[in-house]
Amino acid sequence: MTVEVVSPEDVAATERTAGVVRMAMFETETAVVVQSHIEEGTTTAWHSHGDRHVYGYVVEGARAVEYWPEGDETRECSAGA
């Protein structure tokens, strides 16, 4: 098992999508961990992280994620749920 600690100095914010600021914590061959700040009403373009697991935690508000393989599955999540 590997334990990885990421501090604020280890990440840089990017804004590839208007209304979304992403900070990649780390990525491996099997997982992606990203902190995102998403403005209300923002929709991102379809993209894929391949077969990797993507982990998220909603702090405030709610979101819906359409996902692999064809975007035909949707997972809705909200803060505190």
mmCIF file of the C-alpha atoms, coordinates in Angstrom:
data_MODEL
# 
_entry.id   MODEL 
# 
loop_
_atom_site.group_PDB 
_atom_site.id 
_atom_site.type_symbol 
_atom_site.label_atom_id 
_atom_site.label_alt_id 
_atom_site.label_comp_id 
_atom_site.label_asym_id 
_atom_site.label_entity_id 
_atom_site.label_seq_id 
_atom_site.pdbx_PDB_ins_code 
_atom_site.Cartn_x 
_atom_site.Cartn_y 
_atom_site.Cartn_z 
_atom_site.occupancy 
_atom_site.B_iso_or_equiv 
_atom_site.pdbx_formal_charge 
_atom_site.auth_seq_id 
_atom_site.auth_comp_id 
_atom_site.auth_asym_id 
_atom_site.auth_atom_id 
_atom_site.pdbx_PDB_model_num 
ATOM 1  C CA . MET A 1 1  ? 0.000   0.000  0.000   1.00 0.00 ? 1  MET A CA 1 
ATOM 2  C CA . THR A 1 2  ? 1.141   3.520  -0.765  1.00 0.00 ? 2  THR A CA 1 
ATOM 3  C CA . VAL A 1 3  ? 0.130   6.617  1.177   1.00 0.00 ? 3  VAL A CA 1 
ATOM 4  C CA . GLU A 1 4  ? 0.412   9.874  -0.740  1.00 0.00 ? 4  GLU A CA 1 
ATOM 5  C CA . VAL A 1 5  ? 0.049   13.270 0.901   1.00 0.00 ? 5  VAL A CA 1 
ATOM 6  C CA . VAL A 1 6  ? -0.745  16.268 -1.305  1.00 0.00 ? 6  VAL A CA 1 
ATOM 7  C CA . SER A 1 7  ? -0.402  19.791 0.069   1.00 0.00 ? 7  SER A CA 1 
ATOM 8  C CA . PRO A 1 8  ? -1.767  23.008 -1.492  1.00 0.00 ? 8  PRO A CA 1 
ATOM 9  C CA . GLU A 1 9  ? 1.727   23.843 -2.732  1.00 0.00 ? 9  GLU A CA 1 
ATOM 10 C CA . ASP A 1 10 ? 1.727   20.609 -4.779  1.00 0.00 ? 10 ASP A CA 1 
ATOM 11 C CA . VAL A 1 11 ? -1.221  21.529 -7.012  1.00 0.00 ? 11 VAL A CA 1 
ATOM 12 C CA . ALA A 1 12 ? -1.898  24.217 -9.576  1.00 0.00 ? 12 ALA A CA 1 
ATOM 13 C CA . ALA A 1 13 ? -5.347  25.381 -10.638 1.00 0.00 ? 13 ALA A CA 1 
ATOM 14 C CA . THR A 1 14 ? -6.333  25.164 -14.289 1.00 0.00 ? 14 THR A CA 1 
ATOM 15 C CA . GLU A 1 15 ? -9.418  26.507 -16.033 1.00 0.00 ? 15 GLU A CA 1 
ATOM 16 C CA . ARG A 1 16 ? -9.867  24.534 -19.250 1.00 0.00 ? 16 ARG A CA 1 
ATOM 17 C CA . THR A 1 17 ? -13.647 24.901 -19.149 1.00 0.00 ? 17 THR A CA 1 
ATOM 18 C CA . ALA A 1 18 ? -15.318 28.243 -18.504 1.00 0.00 ? 18 ALA A CA 1 
ATOM 19 C CA . GLY A 1 19 ? -16.811 28.162 -15.017 1.00 0.00 ? 19 GLY A CA 1 
ATOM 20 C CA . VAL A 1 20 ? -14.685 25.227 -13.820 1.00 0.00 ? 20 VAL A CA 1 
ATOM 21 C CA . VAL A 1 21 ? -11.411 25.507 -11.904 1.00 0.00 ? 21 VAL A CA 1 
ATOM 22 C CA . ARG A 1 22 ? -9.691  22.128 -11.498 1.00 0.00 ? 22 ARG A CA 1 
ATOM 23 C CA . MET A 1 23 ? -6.812  21.198 -9.237  1.00 0.00 ? 23 MET A CA 1 
ATOM 24 C CA . ALA A 1 24 ? -5.382  17.752 -9.955  1.00 0.00 ? 24 ALA A CA 1 
ATOM 25 C CA . MET A 1 25 ? -4.366  16.115 -6.683  1.00 0.00 ? 25 MET A CA 1 
ATOM 26 C CA . PHE A 1 26 ? -2.960  13.001 -8.352  1.00 0.00 ? 26 PHE A CA 1 
ATOM 27 C CA . GLU A 1 27 ? -3.560  10.498 -11.142 1.00 0.00 ? 27 GLU A CA 1 
ATOM 28 C CA . THR A 1 28 ? -2.546  6.856  -11.414 1.00 0.00 ? 28 THR A CA 1 
ATOM 29 C CA . GLU A 1 29 ? -3.217  4.125  -13.952 1.00 0.00 ? 29 GLU A CA 1 
ATOM 30 C CA . THR A 1 30 ? -6.397  3.269  -12.036 1.00 0.00 ? 30 THR A CA 1 
ATOM 31 C CA . ALA A 1 31 ? -7.630  6.498  -10.429 1.00 0.00 ? 31 ALA A CA 1 
ATOM 32 C CA . VAL A 1 32 ? -8.040  10.255 -10.829 1.00 0.00 ? 32 VAL A CA 1 
ATOM 33 C CA . VAL A 1 33 ? -8.467  12.589 -7.844  1.00 0.00 ? 33 VAL A CA 1 
ATOM 34 C CA . VAL A 1 34 ? -9.278  16.206 -8.703  1.00 0.00 ? 34 VAL A CA 1 
ATOM 35 C CA . GLN A 1 35 ? -10.650 19.086 -6.668  1.00 0.00 ? 35 GLN A CA 1 
ATOM 36 C CA . SER A 1 36 ? -13.041 21.143 -8.801  1.00 0.00 ? 36 SER A CA 1 
ATOM 37 C CA . HIS A 1 37 ? -14.833 24.417 -8.170  1.00 0.00 ? 37 HIS A CA 1 
ATOM 38 C CA . ILE A 1 38 ? -17.802 24.582 -10.546 1.00 0.00 ? 38 ILE A CA 1 
ATOM 39 C CA . GLU A 1 39 ? -19.978 27.640 -11.000 1.00 0.00 ? 39 GLU A CA 1 
ATOM 40 C CA . GLU A 1 40 ? -23.722 27.043 -10.765 1.00 0.00 ? 40 GLU A CA 1 
ATOM 41 C CA . GLY A 1 41 ? -25.286 26.098 -14.095 1.00 0.00 ? 41 GLY A CA 1 
ATOM 42 C CA . THR A 1 42 ? -21.982 25.094 -15.704 1.00 0.00 ? 42 THR A CA 1 
ATOM 43 C CA . THR A 1 43 ? -21.948 22.167 -18.139 1.00 0.00 ? 43 THR A CA 1 
ATOM 44 C CA . THR A 1 44 ? -18.688 20.642 -19.324 1.00 0.00 ? 44 THR A CA 1 
ATOM 45 C CA . ALA A 1 45 ? -17.989 19.015 -22.669 1.00 0.00 ? 45 ALA A CA 1 
ATOM 46 C CA . TRP A 1 46 ? -18.027 15.222 -22.839 1.00 0.00 ? 46 TRP A CA 1 
ATOM 47 C CA . HIS A 1 47 ? -14.665 13.750 -21.903 1.00 0.00 ? 47 HIS A CA 1 
ATOM 48 C CA . SER A 1 48 ? -13.351 10.462 -20.570 1.00 0.00 ? 48 SER A CA 1 
ATOM 49 C CA . HIS A 1 49 ? -10.828 9.303  -18.018 1.00 0.00 ? 49 HIS A CA 1 
ATOM 50 C CA . GLY A 1 50 ? -10.669 5.885  -19.661 1.00 0.00 ? 50 GLY A CA 1 
ATOM 51 C CA . ASP A 1 51 ? -11.067 2.908  -17.352 1.00 0.00 ? 51 ASP A CA 1 
ATOM 52 C CA . ARG A 1 52 ? -9.806  4.827  -14.315 1.00 0.00 ? 52 ARG A CA 1 
ATOM 53 C CA . HIS A 1 53 ? -11.959 5.459  -11.260 1.00 0.00 ? 53 HIS A CA 1 
ATOM 54 C CA . VAL A 1 54 ? -12.825 9.112  -10.672 1.00 0.00 ? 54 VAL A CA 1 
ATOM 55 C CA . TYR A 1 55 ? -13.472 10.145 -7.070  1.00 0.00 ? 55 TYR A CA 1 
ATOM 56 C CA . GLY A 1 56 ? -15.474 13.172 -6.053  1.00 0.00 ? 56 GLY A CA 1 
ATOM 57 C CA . TYR A 1 57 ? -16.984 14.734 -2.954  1.00 0.00 ? 57 TYR A CA 1 
ATOM 58 C CA . VAL A 1 58 ? -19.612 17.464 -3.146  1.00 0.00 ? 58 VAL A CA 1 
ATOM 59 C CA . VAL A 1 59 ? -19.048 20.172 -0.517  1.00 0.00 ? 59 VAL A CA 1 
ATOM 60 C CA . GLU A 1 60 ? -21.851 22.532 -1.542  1.00 0.00 ? 60 GLU A CA 1 
ATOM 61 C CA . GLY A 1 61 ? -24.736 22.283 -4.004  1.00 0.00 ? 61 GLY A CA 1 
ATOM 62 C CA . ALA A 1 62 ? -25.413 19.309 -6.277  1.00 0.00 ? 62 ALA A CA 1 
ATOM 63 C CA . ARG A 1 63 ? -24.238 17.843 -9.564  1.00 0.00 ? 63 ARG A CA 1 
ATOM 64 C CA . ALA A 1 64 ? -25.088 15.187 -12.104 1.00 0.00 ? 64 ALA A CA 1 
ATOM 65 C CA . VAL A 1 65 ? -22.377 13.158 -13.834 1.00 0.00 ? 65 VAL A CA 1 
ATOM 66 C CA . GLU A 1 66 ? -22.994 11.266 -17.061 1.00 0.00 ? 66 GLU A CA 1 
ATOM 67 C CA . TYR A 1 67 ? -20.416 8.553  -17.465 1.00 0.00 ? 67 TYR A CA 1 
ATOM 68 C CA . TRP A 1 68 ? -18.827 5.755  -19.416 1.00 0.00 ? 68 TRP A CA 1 
ATOM 69 C CA . PRO A 1 69 ? -19.107 4.061  -21.797 1.00 0.00 ? 69 PRO A CA 1 
ATOM 70 C CA . GLU A 1 70 ? -21.616 6.089  -23.818 1.00 0.00 ? 70 GLU A CA 1 
ATOM 71 C CA . GLY A 1 71 ? -22.758 8.638  -21.255 1.00 0.00 ? 71 GLY A CA 1 
ATOM 72 C CA . ASP A 1 72 ? -25.902 6.579  -20.837 1.00 0.00 ? 72 ASP A CA 1 
ATOM 73 C CA . GLU A 1 73 ? -25.497 6.303  -17.062 1.00 0.00 ? 73 GLU A CA 1 
ATOM 74 C CA . THR A 1 74 ? -26.055 9.260  -14.731 1.00 0.00 ? 74 THR A CA 1 
ATOM 75 C CA . ARG A 1 75 ? -25.129 9.682  -11.094 1.00 0.00 ? 75 ARG A CA 1 
ATOM 76 C CA . GLU A 1 76 ? -26.593 12.581 -9.154  1.00 0.00 ? 76 GLU A CA 1 
ATOM 77 C CA . CYS A 1 77 ? -24.966 13.665 -5.910  1.00 0.00 ? 77 CYS A CA 1 
ATOM 78 C CA . SER A 1 78 ? -25.339 16.526 -3.482  1.00 0.00 ? 78 SER A CA 1 
ATOM 79 C CA . ALA A 1 79 ? -23.615 17.934 -0.438  1.00 0.00 ? 79 ALA A CA 1 
ATOM 80 C CA . GLY A 1 80 ? -24.249 15.923 2.693   1.00 0.00 ? 80 GLY A CA 1 
ATOM 81 C CA . ALA A 1 81 ? -25.712 12.946 0.810   1.00 0.00 ? 81 ALA A CA 1 
# 
